[in-house]
Amino acid sequence: MTKGKIFLAPFPYDDLSVNKLRPAACLTNPIGARRHIILAYITSPIPAKLLETDILLDTNLSDFAATGLQQPSAIRLHQLVTVSALIVQRELGELSVDIQTHIAEKLCKLLTE
């Protein structure tokens, strides 16, 4: 489990009633004795209007293949979850350094506004 990787992990619905196995971007390295990580939701239905907290992962990106995603997707930085690294199912790929930097900038802006 490392920051910048994309994993399949059970991601909770908004009402916490159920989880669905989804791709998620790992935003931190494991933290603490229980090895918690922070994940960001990834969705393949691209929203008609992207939010300021969304990052588009388009097939036009030179490093898209490294993500392991099958189709264009959006990382939704306003949908985060903290989970034990033990529940992660498998690694799909990884995000480029440029995208990780973009994520850090958007998160800083989100958390300081």
FIVOMAR-835353 format. One record per residue (C-alpha): residue number from 1; x, y, z. Coordinates in steps of 0.5 Angstrom, whole numbers, plus 500, padded with zeros to 3 digits. Layout:
N
<node><resi>NUM</resi><east>X</east><north>Y</north><up>Z</up></node>
...
This chain:
113
<node><resi>1</resi><east>500</east><north>500</north><up>500</up></node>
<node><resi>2</resi><east>503</east><north>506</north><up>498</up></node>
<node><resi>3</resi><east>501</east><north>513</north><up>496</up></node>
<node><resi>4</resi><east>499</east><north>515</north><up>489</up></node>
<node><resi>5</resi><east>497</east><north>508</north><up>487</up></node>
<node><resi>6</resi><east>490</east><north>506</north><up>485</up></node>
<node><resi>7</resi><east>487</east><north>500</north><up>488</up></node>
<node><resi>8</resi><east>480</east><north>496</north><up>488</up></node>
<node><resi>9</resi><east>477</east><north>497</north><up>495</up></node>
<node><resi>10</resi><east>470</east><north>497</north><up>498</up></node>
<node><resi>11</resi><east>468</east><north>504</north><up>498</up></node>
<node><resi>12</resi><east>462</east><north>506</north><up>503</up></node>
<node><resi>13</resi><east>455</east><north>509</north><up>500</up></node>
<node><resi>14</resi><east>454</east><north>516</north><up>502</up></node>
<node><resi>15</resi><east>449</east><north>513</north><up>507</up></node>
<node><resi>16</resi><east>454</east><north>508</north><up>510</up></node>
<node><resi>17</resi><east>449</east><north>503</north><up>509</up></node>
<node><resi>18</resi><east>453</east><north>498</north><up>504</up></node>
<node><resi>19</resi><east>460</east><north>498</north><up>501</up></node>
<node><resi>20</resi><east>461</east><north>497</north><up>493</up></node>
<node><resi>21</resi><east>468</east><north>495</north><up>490</up></node>
<node><resi>22</resi><east>471</east><north>501</north><up>487</up></node>
<node><resi>23</resi><east>477</east><north>504</north><up>484</up></node>
<node><resi>24</resi><east>480</east><north>509</north><up>489</up></node>
<node><resi>25</resi><east>486</east><north>513</north><up>489</up></node>
<node><resi>26</resi><east>491</east><north>512</north><up>495</up></node>
<node><resi>27</resi><east>493</east><north>519</north><up>498</up></node>
<node><resi>28</resi><east>497</east><north>517</north><up>504</up></node>
<node><resi>29</resi><east>502</east><north>512</north><up>506</up></node>
<node><resi>30</resi><east>499</east><north>507</north><up>511</up></node>
<node><resi>31</resi><east>499</east><north>511</north><up>518</up></node>
<node><resi>32</resi><east>499</east><north>508</north><up>525</up></node>
<node><resi>33</resi><east>499</east><north>501</north><up>528</up></node>
<node><resi>34</resi><east>492</east><north>499</north><up>524</up></node>
<node><resi>35</resi><east>496</east><north>502</north><up>518</up></node>
<node><resi>36</resi><east>490</east><north>506</north><up>516</up></node>
<node><resi>37</resi><east>490</east><north>510</north><up>509</up></node>
<node><resi>38</resi><east>486</east><north>515</north><up>506</up></node>
<node><resi>39</resi><east>483</east><north>514</north><up>499</up></node>
<node><resi>40</resi><east>479</east><north>518</north><up>494</up></node>
<node><resi>41</resi><east>473</east><north>515</north><up>490</up></node>
<node><resi>42</resi><east>474</east><north>514</north><up>483</up></node>
<node><resi>43</resi><east>468</east><north>514</north><up>478</up></node>
<node><resi>44</resi><east>468</east><north>512</north><up>471</up></node>
<node><resi>45</resi><east>461</east><north>516</north><up>469</up></node>
<node><resi>46</resi><east>464</east><north>523</north><up>468</up></node>
<node><resi>47</resi><east>460</east><north>528</north><up>471</up></node>
<node><resi>48</resi><east>457</east><north>533</north><up>466</up></node>
<node><resi>49</resi><east>460</east><north>539</north><up>470</up></node>
<node><resi>50</resi><east>466</east><north>537</north><up>474</up></node>
<node><resi>51</resi><east>467</east><north>540</north><up>480</up></node>
<node><resi>52</resi><east>473</east><north>544</north><up>483</up></node>
<node><resi>53</resi><east>475</east><north>538</north><up>487</up></node>
<node><resi>54</resi><east>475</east><north>533</north><up>481</up></node>
<node><resi>55</resi><east>481</east><north>531</north><up>477</up></node>
<node><resi>56</resi><east>480</east><north>528</north><up>470</up></node>
<node><resi>57</resi><east>484</east><north>522</north><up>468</up></node>
<node><resi>58</resi><east>483</east><north>522</north><up>461</up></node>
<node><resi>59</resi><east>485</east><north>517</north><up>456</up></node>
<node><resi>60</resi><east>489</east><north>522</north><up>452</up></node>
<node><resi>61</resi><east>494</east><north>523</north><up>458</up></node>
<node><resi>62</resi><east>501</east><north>520</north><up>456</up></node>
<node><resi>63</resi><east>501</east><north>516</north><up>463</up></node>
<node><resi>64</resi><east>493</east><north>514</north><up>463</up></node>
<node><resi>65</resi><east>495</east><north>506</north><up>462</up></node>
<node><resi>66</resi><east>499</east><north>506</north><up>468</up></node>
<node><resi>67</resi><east>493</east><north>508</north><up>472</up></node>
<node><resi>68</resi><east>490</east><north>501</north><up>470</up></node>
<node><resi>69</resi><east>484</east><north>504</north><up>469</up></node>
<node><resi>70</resi><east>480</east><north>501</north><up>463</up></node>
<node><resi>71</resi><east>476</east><north>508</north><up>461</up></node>
<node><resi>72</resi><east>476</east><north>515</north><up>463</up></node>
<node><resi>73</resi><east>475</east><north>517</north><up>470</up></node>
<node><resi>74</resi><east>475</east><north>522</north><up>475</up></node>
<node><resi>75</resi><east>478</east><north>522</north><up>482</up></node>
<node><resi>76</resi><east>473</east><north>526</north><up>487</up></node>
<node><resi>77</resi><east>477</east><north>529</north><up>492</up></node>
<node><resi>78</resi><east>471</east><north>531</north><up>496</up></node>
<node><resi>79</resi><east>469</east><north>523</north><up>497</up></node>
<node><resi>80</resi><east>474</east><north>521</north><up>502</up></node>
<node><resi>81</resi><east>475</east><north>515</north><up>506</up></node>
<node><resi>82</resi><east>480</east><north>513</north><up>512</up></node>
<node><resi>83</resi><east>480</east><north>505</north><up>512</up></node>
<node><resi>84</resi><east>485</east><north>500</north><up>514</up></node>
<node><resi>85</resi><east>490</east><north>498</north><up>509</up></node>
<node><resi>86</resi><east>488</east><north>490</north><up>510</up></node>
<node><resi>87</resi><east>481</east><north>491</north><up>506</up></node>
<node><resi>88</resi><east>484</east><north>493</north><up>500</up></node>
<node><resi>89</resi><east>483</east><north>488</north><up>495</up></node>
<node><resi>90</resi><east>488</east><north>489</north><up>489</up></node>
<node><resi>91</resi><east>493</east><north>494</north><up>486</up></node>
<node><resi>92</resi><east>490</east><north>497</north><up>479</up></node>
<node><resi>93</resi><east>496</east><north>502</north><up>477</up></node>
<node><resi>94</resi><east>499</east><north>508</north><up>479</up></node>
<node><resi>95</resi><east>498</east><north>516</north><up>478</up></node>
<node><resi>96</resi><east>504</east><north>520</north><up>475</up></node>
<node><resi>97</resi><east>508</east><north>525</north><up>480</up></node>
<node><resi>98</resi><east>504</east><north>530</north><up>476</up></node>
<node><resi>99</resi><east>497</east><north>528</north><up>478</up></node>
<node><resi>100</resi><east>499</east><north>527</north><up>485</up></node>
<node><resi>101</resi><east>502</east><north>534</north><up>485</up></node>
<node><resi>102</resi><east>495</east><north>536</north><up>482</up></node>
<node><resi>103</resi><east>491</east><north>532</north><up>488</up></node>
<node><resi>104</resi><east>496</east><north>535</north><up>493</up></node>
<node><resi>105</resi><east>494</east><north>542</north><up>491</up></node>
<node><resi>106</resi><east>487</east><north>541</north><up>490</up></node>
<node><resi>107</resi><east>486</east><north>538</north><up>497</up></node>
<node><resi>108</resi><east>490</east><north>544</north><up>500</up></node>
<node><resi>109</resi><east>486</east><north>549</north><up>497</up></node>
<node><resi>110</resi><east>479</east><north>545</north><up>499</up></node>
<node><resi>111</resi><east>482</east><north>544</north><up>506</up></node>
<node><resi>112</resi><east>484</east><north>551</north><up>507</up></node>
<node><resi>113</resi><east>478</east><north>555</north><up>504</up></node>
